[in-house]
Amino acid sequence: MDLTGKVSLITGSTTGIGEACARAMAAAGSSIMLHGRDEARGKAVLDDLRGQGVDADLMLGDVADPAFCRQLVDTCFARFGRIDVLVNNAGILPEGNAPETDDEAWMRCMQVNVNAVFFLSRAAVEHMRRQGSGNIINISSEWGLNGEQGFVAYCTSKGALMQMTRCMALDHAQENIRVNAVCPAEIHTQIVDNWLASADGDPSENLAKLASGIPMRRVAQPEEVAACVLFLASDASSYVTGSGLSVDGGNSATGGPYPG
Ligand SMILES: NC(=O)c1ccc[n+]([C@@H]2O[C@H](COP(=O)([O-])OP(=O)(O)OC[C@H]3O[C@@H](n4cnc5c(N)ncnc54)[C@H](OP(=O)(O)O)[C@@H]3O)[C@@H](O)[C@H]2O)c1
């Protein structure tokens, strides 16, 4: 997969799936605009990429702020002269059923997981239209396709992302701008470690329990999601738009509890 000459902006690329995407896309030849809030982690990734000769930069800020979303996209364009790929990866995983989810938690989830993706994508499309091409990849979730108990805000936000993906893919299909989603599940990152640590019981036993319910009987590494993002970012997927690519060890194929 070749991204030589391309410029990619990946939100939430200071760690986890976003960092893996940034590294995979850089290895394929893309210039990289990193983003996140944690300065130390962001700088570590930036220094490492630059050390490998990658043309990369980092912008820190909260995507819950609509003005910042515009600023991030415009800064990327100003710094690199174009924006070919936007990976909307930054996201949060609030837990709770409806009575457990207060107004603030609900609003924050929608701001980060839905509104920011819209504000970033809208700003990017303006540049992509002028360029005559572009590619947007939204990191949704298996829980954007199926429901899950105890995560009403998160599942709603990721479901909304699937509809945003389809609608924007249709709106921009004739402008050489592709829009797709990736739907991961059970990827071993901080977001999952935090959740395992907050659940009852021993985190490593909880992790093993989690793996036992997956058809492939293991959780995945962030690099396995990044490889799929790279496919969607590249010309190898030139006829793919409006799709959701499941990266979930078979979870979404089961349609019900899988025998553990
Ligand atoms: N891991 C999974 O099993 C899984 C499954 C399905 C979907 N996903 C989705 O995949 C995406 C990445 O998840 P991950 O597991 O890699 O999570 P992670 O390790 O927690 O990383 C999340 C990234 O998003 C950034 N971020 C979060 N909130 C932000 C905000 N308000 N403003 C700016 N940056 C923000 C973080 O930046 P800082 O730390 O620098 O603040 C970090 O770089 C998320 O959208 C998640 O919903 C993950």
The ligand as an SDF file (V2000), in Angstrom:
LIG
                    3D

 48 52  0  0  0  0  0  0  0  0999 V2000
   -9.8870   -0.2720   21.7390 N   0  0  0  0  0  0  0  0  0  0  0  0
  -11.0080   -0.8230   21.2990 C   0  0  0  0  0  0  0  0  0  0  0  0
  -11.2960   -1.9980   21.5870 O   0  0  0  0  0  0  0  0  0  0  0  0
  -11.9360   -0.0510   20.4080 C   0  0  0  0  0  0  0  0  0  0  0  0
  -13.0520   -0.7290   19.9130 C   0  0  0  0  0  0  0  0  0  0  0  0
  -13.9250   -0.0500   19.0900 C   0  0  0  0  0  0  0  0  0  0  0  0
  -13.7050    1.2660   18.7610 C   0  0  0  0  0  0  0  0  0  0  0  0
  -12.6160    1.9080   19.2860 N   0  0  0  0  0  0  0  0  0  0  0  0
  -12.4410    3.3130   18.9260 C   0  0  0  0  0  0  0  0  0  0  0  0
  -11.1400    3.5380   18.4570 O   0  0  0  0  0  0  0  0  0  0  0  0
  -10.7410    4.8790   18.7560 C   0  0  0  0  0  0  0  0  0  0  0  0
   -9.3930    4.8800   19.4510 C   0  0  0  0  0  0  0  0  0  0  0  0
   -9.4960    4.0850   20.5970 O   0  0  0  0  0  0  0  0  0  0  0  0
   -8.2360    3.5560   21.4180 P   0  0  0  0  0  0  0  0  0  0  0  0
   -8.6280    2.2400   21.9490 O   0  0  0  0  0  0  0  0  0  0  0  0
   -6.9860    3.6990   20.6420 O   0  0  0  0  0  0  0  0  0  0  0  0
   -8.2940    4.6030   22.6160 O   0  0  0  0  0  0  0  0  0  0  0  0
   -7.1560    5.2880   23.5170 P   0  0  0  0  0  0  0  0  0  0  0  0
   -5.9710    4.3880   23.6250 O   0  0  0  0  0  0  0  0  0  0  0  0
   -7.8480    5.7470   24.7440 O   0  0  0  0  0  0  0  0  0  0  0  0
   -6.7570    6.5710   22.6480 O   0  0  0  0  0  0  0  0  0  0  0  0
   -7.6920    7.5960   22.4320 C   0  0  0  0  0  0  0  0  0  0  0  0
   -7.0200    8.7450   21.7100 C   0  0  0  0  0  0  0  0  0  0  0  0
   -8.0050    9.7570   21.5220 O   0  0  0  0  0  0  0  0  0  0  0  0
   -7.5280   10.9680   22.0770 C   0  0  0  0  0  0  0  0  0  0  0  0
   -8.6520   11.7210   22.6470 N   0  0  0  0  0  0  0  0  0  0  0  0
   -9.6510   11.2500   23.4350 C   0  0  0  0  0  0  0  0  0  0  0  0
  -10.4870   12.2420   23.7470 N   0  0  0  0  0  0  0  0  0  0  0  0
  -10.0130   13.3650   23.1430 C   0  0  0  0  0  0  0  0  0  0  0  0
  -10.4380   14.7130   23.0910 C   0  0  0  0  0  0  0  0  0  0  0  0
  -11.5300   15.1360   23.7190 N   0  0  0  0  0  0  0  0  0  0  0  0
   -9.7000   15.5900   22.3690 N   0  0  0  0  0  0  0  0  0  0  0  0
   -8.5900   15.1930   21.7350 C   0  0  0  0  0  0  0  0  0  0  0  0
   -8.1330   13.9340   21.7470 N   0  0  0  0  0  0  0  0  0  0  0  0
   -8.8420   13.0300   22.4470 C   0  0  0  0  0  0  0  0  0  0  0  0
   -6.5010   10.5990   23.1090 C   0  0  0  0  0  0  0  0  0  0  0  0
   -5.5810   11.6600   23.2310 O   0  0  0  0  0  0  0  0  0  0  0  0
   -4.7690   12.0130   24.5950 P   0  0  0  0  0  0  0  0  0  0  0  0
   -4.6120   10.7360   25.3650 O   0  0  0  0  0  0  0  0  0  0  0  0
   -3.4810   12.5900   24.0930 O   0  0  0  0  0  0  0  0  0  0  0  0
   -5.6290   12.9740   25.2860 O   0  0  0  0  0  0  0  0  0  0  0  0
   -5.8660    9.3620   22.4830 C   0  0  0  0  0  0  0  0  0  0  0  0
   -4.8500    9.7470   21.5860 O   0  0  0  0  0  0  0  0  0  0  0  0
  -11.8760    5.4790   19.5970 C   0  0  0  0  0  0  0  0  0  0  0  0
  -12.7170    6.2440   18.7670 O   0  0  0  0  0  0  0  0  0  0  0  0
  -12.6070    4.2500   20.1070 C   0  0  0  0  0  0  0  0  0  0  0  0
  -13.9610    4.5040   20.3840 O   0  0  0  0  0  0  0  0  0  0  0  0
  -11.7300    1.2760   20.1010 C   0  0  0  0  0  0  0  0  0  0  0  0
  1  2  1  0
  2  3  2  0
  2  4  1  0
  4  5  1  0
  4 48  2  0
  5  6  2  0
  6  7  1  0
  7  8  2  0
  8  9  1  0
  8 48  1  0
  9 10  1  0
  9 46  1  0
 10 11  1  0
 11 12  1  0
 11 44  1  0
 12 13  1  0
 13 14  1  0
 14 15  2  0
 14 16  1  0
 14 17  1  0
 17 18  1  0
 18 19  2  0
 18 20  1  0
 18 21  1  0
 21 22  1  0
 22 23  1  0
 23 24  1  0
 23 42  1  0
 24 25  1  0
 25 26  1  0
 25 36  1  0
 26 27  1  0
 26 35  1  0
 27 28  2  0
 28 29  1  0
 29 30  1  0
 29 35  2  0
 30 31  1  0
 30 32  2  0
 32 33  1  0
 33 34  2  0
 34 35  1  0
 36 37  1  0
 36 42  1  0
 37 38  1  0
 38 39  2  0
 38 40  1  0
 38 41  1  0
 42 43  1  0
 44 45  1  0
 44 46  1  0
 46 47  1  0
M  CHG  2   8   1  16  -1
M  END
$$$$
